[in-house]
Amino acid sequence: MEPLEAGRATFGTERFPLWGEVATLMVTDPDRLSAARRAVDQVIADIDAACGVHREDSDLARVHAGAGRPVPVGATLHALLWTALHAAEVTGGLADPIASGPRGAWRSIVIDEPQGTVTLPPGTALDLWPMATAFAADRAAELATGQAGCGVLVSIARNVAVAGPVPTTGWPARATNGHREVAFSQDVVLRVPGGLATRNLTAPQRTPAGGRGVPHAVDPRPGHHARGPWRSVSVTAGSCVDAGTAGTAALASGHDAVDWLRSVGLPARLVHADGWVHTVGNWPADPASPA
């Protein structure tokens, strides 16, 4: 990864509204844009059916409604839950998918793959949306490059996934909190497949289906939503899921975020509440970094 410069390449590009934001699809072969878009739409439909924020008939809404007993769910929610629980495990609970309920309740979630069911502890609600958007970007990019037969970039809700052949100029990407916070963004170039994800404490809260609005990060140590000096954390990793997990964990670490990110060896960009930037690892130099 490096700063965005004046390199030029011809991409097929499409931007479209998705989940209250604007998604971007780019392909190295403009003639394969339609094939890639069909693949992306397939993944979006699967995620929406699994845990769509405003869908009362989603699998996640039914799991919330049936808390305390096994609820049949589809393969997408199964995979998403496994991913979220793994993220919680590897971060020591810093990337906690629980929106309401006792801290550590994620350990009591039962996923029965042979029976195709999920059991949520009574009195517990999940917030899978930040993980779901990262999961969607990764899966959409992989499926699109397979079906289109070319390099693909998919950007969904501050998650940028790259799959397949990378153009010689690299992929243009942005570490951003969203269009309302352009001043805190940085344009970069991605030169290897993987993911860039930004997690923050300033984005509008989403309401999980059947749950309540929560920020991206929950600090399990004091047992309340994360508060700290950083307004956002952007991370690059082998996937958007891994990058987003690290960003969430860093925010939950509060004042220890920089040390935590150094411990896992991932390039990162942290935006302070006062607007200045601190970078970790080989993240490219940022004009907003203190001298």
Secondary structure by P-SEA (a helix, b strand, c coil): ccccccbbbbbbbbbbbcccbbbbbbbccccaaaaaaaaaaaaaaaaaaaccccccccaaaaaaaaccbbbbbcaaaaaaaaaaaaaaaaaccccccccccccccccccccccccccccccccccccaaaaaaaaaaaaaaaaaaaaacbbbbbbcccbbbbccccccccbbbbbcccccccccbbbbbbccccbbbbbbccccccccccbbbbcccccccccccccccccccccccccaaaaaaaaaaaaaaccaaaaaaaaacccbbbbcccbbbbbcccccccccccc
